[in-house]
Each structure stands twice: as C-alpha cells, then as structure tokens.
Amino acid sequence: MQEHTRKLSWLRRLYHWTLSWADHPSAKYALFLIALIESSVFPIPPDILLIALALGQPKSALRFAAITTAGSTLGAAVGYGIGFLLWASVGQPIIEFYGLTSQYLKAEDWFAMYGVAIVLIAGFSPIPFKVITIAAGAFGIAFIPFILAALAARGARFFLEAAILRWGGDRLRNFVEKHFELMTILITLLVVAGFVVIWAMG
C-alpha cells in the first residue's frame, strides 16, 4: 500500500508540473519536449498540456496539435533508437522501471501478428507508447513504416483533440474548462489503464 501511495504521489507531482507549463511563456517548447520524452521515458501524456493550451488559445489549437505531433513522432524515433542501439543500457531499465518486461517480450508476438498496425493502435490509444517504440527498435521492425505509422496515429489523436476544442463551440470549451482537472486526471488514468491492457494481453 505504501509503495502504491508513493507511486501515485510522484505521478501526481509530475502531472501538476506538466500542467504548470500552460501559463509559461515557453509553453509551446515545453509541449514539444513533453511530447518527445513521453514517447520513450515520461509517464504523463502531452494531451494534458495540449488541451490546456488549446482552451486558452482556441485559434492556435491546430498549431499546438502540430507541435505535439512533431514532438511525439520525434520521440517515437528516439524510443526506436533506444531499443535498437541502447537496449541493454537504457531500454531494458526503462521497461523494468514500469514493470513491463513480460509485456515487452509479448510485443514481439504483436509485431509478428499485426505488423506496424500495433503502432497505430498504441499511438492512438492509452496503451503506453514507449513500450511499442522501444520494442520496435529492439526487434528490428522496419523504421520507415514504423515512423509513418507513429506519425499517423499520434497526428490523428492530437489533431482530433485540437479540432474538437477549436471548432466545438463555446459550450463545449466551457464544459471542458469547467471540468478540466477531472478530464486531465481521467486522461492520465487512461494511460495507467493502458498498462493494465498490456498486462492482460500478455
């Protein structure tokens, strides 16, 4: 119970740290960086900051989505590189830190069965993207199809969120803003649920 509480505590601190960038002058750079590292090592999804920025500047929502997509796609390439070149020294410790060793090994079967389609599924869903990006490199999945699938999946996810906030109207934006913290916590919980999905699939 104490270990679980500690995990929730540092995750909550990271959540609030991520959200704190919404009012910072360098918010767009933070958005890019968080999207980049989330694809390989960081546990908090960039959606939280993307939604906050899109709420504050609806006319720039698509630009924020483009920044997030670019960062996340580059992060996917970094994750792939970690798996391909630095599995033993970097990739394996990351996987073990999140308790996903057996699920990482199962990813080889996923790639054999679904090919890069699993990248599309993981990139658009709460399944932890870092597991797939690192595994893709470690198992030698062809890089070009992998990165194109990552770009398509992450772009679809982030542009959909931005489009909803850009053109959803004042009523929708007011609803999201009113329930913002609850919604962003739910997004984070969905990511945690993704770990459970991988565990179940394993």
C-alpha positions as CSV (number, residue, x, y, z in Angstrom):
1,M,0.0,0.0,0.0
2,Q,2.8,2.4,0.9
3,E,4.6,1.7,-2.4
4,H,1.3,2.3,-4.3
5,T,0.9,5.6,-2.5
6,R,4.4,6.7,-3.3
7,K,3.9,5.9,-7.0
8,L,0.6,7.9,-7.0
9,S,2.5,10.8,-5.2
10,W,5.3,11.2,-7.8
11,L,2.8,10.7,-10.7
12,R,0.7,13.5,-9.3
13,R,3.7,15.7,-8.9
14,L,4.7,15.1,-12.5
15,Y,1.0,15.8,-13.5
16,H,1.0,19.2,-11.8
17,W,4.5,20.0,-13.1
18,T,3.3,19.2,-16.7
19,L,0.2,21.3,-16.3
20,S,2.1,24.3,-14.8
21,W,3.7,25.0,-18.2
22,A,0.3,26.1,-19.6
23,D,0.9,29.7,-18.3
24,H,4.6,29.8,-19.1
25,P,5.9,32.0,-22.0
26,S,7.8,28.9,-23.3
27,A,4.7,26.7,-23.2
28,K,5.0,25.6,-26.8
29,Y,8.6,24.5,-26.3
30,A,7.5,22.6,-23.2
31,L,4.7,21.0,-25.1
32,F,7.2,19.8,-27.8
33,L,9.6,18.5,-25.2
34,I,7.0,16.7,-23.1
35,A,5.5,15.1,-26.3
36,L,9.0,14.0,-27.3
37,I,10.0,12.3,-24.0
38,E,6.6,10.8,-23.4
39,S,7.2,8.5,-26.3
40,S,10.2,6.9,-24.7
41,V,10.5,7.7,-20.9
42,F,8.0,10.2,-19.5
43,P,4.7,8.8,-17.9
44,I,2.4,11.9,-18.2
45,P,0.7,12.3,-21.6
46,P,1.2,15.6,-23.5
47,D,-2.6,15.7,-24.1
48,I,-2.9,17.4,-20.7
49,L,-0.8,20.4,-21.7
50,L,-2.2,20.4,-25.3
51,I,-5.8,20.7,-24.0
52,A,-4.9,23.4,-21.6
53,L,-3.2,25.5,-24.3
54,A,-6.0,24.9,-26.8
55,L,-8.5,26.0,-24.2
56,G,-6.6,29.2,-23.6
57,Q,-5.9,29.9,-27.3
58,P,-8.6,28.1,-29.4
59,K,-7.4,29.7,-32.7
60,S,-4.0,28.2,-32.2
61,A,-5.3,24.8,-31.2
62,L,-4.2,23.2,-34.5
63,R,-0.7,24.7,-34.3
64,F,-0.4,23.2,-30.8
65,A,-1.5,19.9,-32.2
66,A,1.2,20.1,-34.9
67,I,3.8,20.9,-32.3
68,T,2.7,17.9,-30.2
69,T,2.6,15.6,-33.2
70,A,6.1,16.6,-34.2
71,G,7.5,16.1,-30.7
72,S,5.8,12.8,-30.3
73,T,6.9,11.5,-33.7
74,L,10.5,12.5,-33.0
75,G,10.1,10.9,-29.6
76,A,9.0,7.7,-31.3
77,A,12.2,7.8,-33.3
78,V,14.2,8.3,-30.0
79,G,12.4,5.3,-28.5
80,Y,13.1,3.2,-31.5
81,G,16.8,4.2,-31.3
82,I,16.9,3.3,-27.6
83,G,15.6,-0.2,-28.4
84,F,17.8,-0.6,-31.5
85,L,21.1,0.8,-30.1
86,L,20.8,1.0,-26.3
87,W,18.5,-1.8,-25.3
88,A,20.7,-3.2,-22.5
89,S,21.9,0.1,-21.0
90,V,18.8,2.3,-21.4
91,G,15.8,0.4,-22.9
92,Q,15.7,-2.5,-20.5
93,P,15.9,-0.3,-17.4
94,I,13.0,1.8,-18.7
95,I,10.9,-1.3,-19.3
96,E,11.8,-2.8,-15.9
97,F,11.1,0.5,-14.2
98,Y,7.5,0.4,-15.4
99,G,7.2,-3.3,-14.6
100,L,6.5,-4.3,-18.3
101,T,9.2,-6.8,-19.0
102,S,6.9,-9.7,-19.9
103,Q,4.7,-7.4,-21.9
104,Y,7.7,-6.1,-23.8
105,L,8.5,-9.6,-24.7
106,K,4.9,-10.2,-25.8
107,A,5.3,-7.2,-28.1
108,E,7.4,-9.4,-30.4
109,D,4.3,-11.5,-31.0
110,W,2.2,-8.4,-31.6
111,F,4.5,-7.2,-34.2
112,A,4.6,-10.7,-35.8
113,M,0.8,-10.8,-35.9
114,Y,-0.2,-7.2,-36.6
115,G,3.0,-5.6,-38.0
116,V,3.0,-1.8,-37.8
117,A,-0.7,-1.8,-37.1
118,I,0.1,-2.3,-33.5
119,V,1.9,1.1,-33.7
120,L,-1.3,2.7,-35.0
121,I,-3.3,1.1,-32.1
122,A,-0.8,2.1,-29.4
123,G,-0.3,5.6,-30.8
124,F,-4.0,6.5,-30.7
125,S,-4.9,4.6,-27.6
126,P,-4.0,4.7,-23.9
127,I,-1.6,1.7,-24.4
128,P,1.8,3.1,-23.2
129,F,3.5,4.2,-26.4
130,K,7.0,3.9,-25.0
131,V,6.7,0.1,-24.8
132,I,5.9,-0.1,-28.5
133,T,8.6,2.4,-29.7
134,I,11.4,0.7,-27.7
135,A,10.2,-2.8,-28.7
136,A,10.0,-1.8,-32.4
137,G,13.7,-0.8,-32.3
138,A,14.8,-3.8,-30.2
139,F,13.0,-6.3,-32.5
140,G,14.3,-4.6,-35.7
141,I,11.0,-3.5,-37.2
142,A,11.5,-1.6,-40.4
143,F,12.0,2.0,-39.4
144,I,10.2,3.9,-42.2
145,P,6.8,2.0,-41.9
146,F,7.2,2.4,-38.1
147,I,7.7,6.1,-38.1
148,L,5.0,6.7,-40.7
149,A,2.5,4.7,-38.5
150,A,3.6,6.7,-35.4
151,L,3.1,10.0,-37.3
152,A,-0.4,8.9,-38.5
153,A,-1.5,7.7,-35.1
154,R,-0.2,10.5,-33.0
155,G,-1.3,13.1,-35.5
156,A,-4.8,11.7,-35.6
157,R,-5.1,11.7,-31.8
158,F,-3.7,15.2,-31.2
159,F,-5.4,16.9,-34.1
160,L,-8.7,15.3,-33.2
161,E,-8.4,16.8,-29.7
162,A,-7.4,20.2,-31.0
163,A,-10.2,20.2,-33.6
164,I,-12.8,19.5,-31.0
165,L,-11.6,22.4,-28.9
166,R,-11.1,24.7,-31.9
167,W,-14.5,24.2,-33.5
168,G,-16.5,22.7,-30.7
169,G,-18.0,26.0,-29.8
170,D,-18.1,28.0,-26.6
171,R,-20.4,25.5,-24.9
172,L,-18.0,22.6,-25.3
173,R,-15.0,24.7,-24.4
174,N,-16.8,26.0,-21.3
175,F,-17.6,22.4,-20.3
176,V,-14.0,21.3,-20.8
177,E,-12.7,24.3,-18.9
178,K,-15.1,23.8,-16.0
179,H,-14.2,20.1,-15.7
180,F,-10.6,20.5,-16.9
181,E,-8.7,18.9,-13.9
182,L,-11.1,16.0,-13.8
183,M,-10.7,15.4,-17.5
184,T,-7.0,15.6,-17.4
185,I,-6.8,13.2,-14.5
186,L,-9.0,10.8,-16.4
187,I,-6.6,11.0,-19.4
188,T,-3.8,10.1,-17.1
189,L,-5.8,7.3,-15.6
190,L,-6.5,6.0,-19.1
191,V,-2.8,5.9,-19.7
192,V,-2.4,3.9,-16.5
193,A,-5.2,1.6,-17.7
194,G,-3.2,1.1,-20.9
195,F,-0.5,-0.6,-18.8
196,V,-3.3,-2.9,-17.5
197,V,-4.4,-3.6,-21.0
198,I,-0.8,-4.6,-22.0
199,W,-0.6,-6.8,-18.9
200,A,-3.9,-8.5,-19.8
201,M,-2.8,-9.0,-23.4
202,G,0.4,-10.6,-22.1
